[in-house]
Amino acid sequence: MNGSPYLLVSDEKGNIFEDTSLRVVGREGNKVKLLEEKDFIFLPDGSDFFYLPKRKAVGLNPKTGNLEISKKGYAVSAFNAPAYTQTAIAAWIKEKDAPVLPLFAYTAVGWHRGKFYTTALRIDPDIR
């Protein structure tokens, strides 16, 4: 992988696809965090995806070095399998009429060379 994976976005029906013009960035609180290859792991088995309605996906344009809003769809996040803790939240800008989201872990997630990647650490080594 060369830098961050491609940003994942979703249409209004929840169909997920990559935006190859932007790379994944994360959030820590209200600050956007640029991510490096070392920040990512393969998406663990048992993880799930969330489409985030009325939340515009934010990514890094590698050609300009600027943060941009994806024109291709809404933000997508991962809900990592048990035993993993997120290290960065998905980055988005909320629209005025965005619904309230339930309390889940909205982890940054991306796509690169046929695989999903997320920002997480395995904290429980026990394989059940």
C-alpha positions, 0 to 999 in steps of 0.5 A: 500500500502506498499511503492511506487506502482509498476513501469509501463512500455510500449512495443513499441506498447504502451501496458502498464503493471507493472514491479513488480521488481521495485517501482516508483521513481520520478524526480524533475528537473534532480534529482531522488526522492525516493517516499513514500506512502503518495506521491501518490493518486489514478489516478483521473478520466479523466487522461490519460497515455503516453508511452514515446518512447526511454526512459528507465523506472527507478525504485527502486529495493526494495530488493537492495535499488538501482535504476535500469533501467527496462528491461521490457519496456519503461517509462510511465507517467500520464497526470492528469485530470484538477484540479490536479498538479503533484508533481513528474515527471516520471523517465527515461533515454533517448536513443540517438535516442529518439524523442522530446516530446511535452510539457505535464505533464509527471507525475510519475504513478504506479500500486498497487493492481488493481489500478493506483496511481500518484503523484499529488495534487488537487488544484481546489476544484470545482467539475464541 
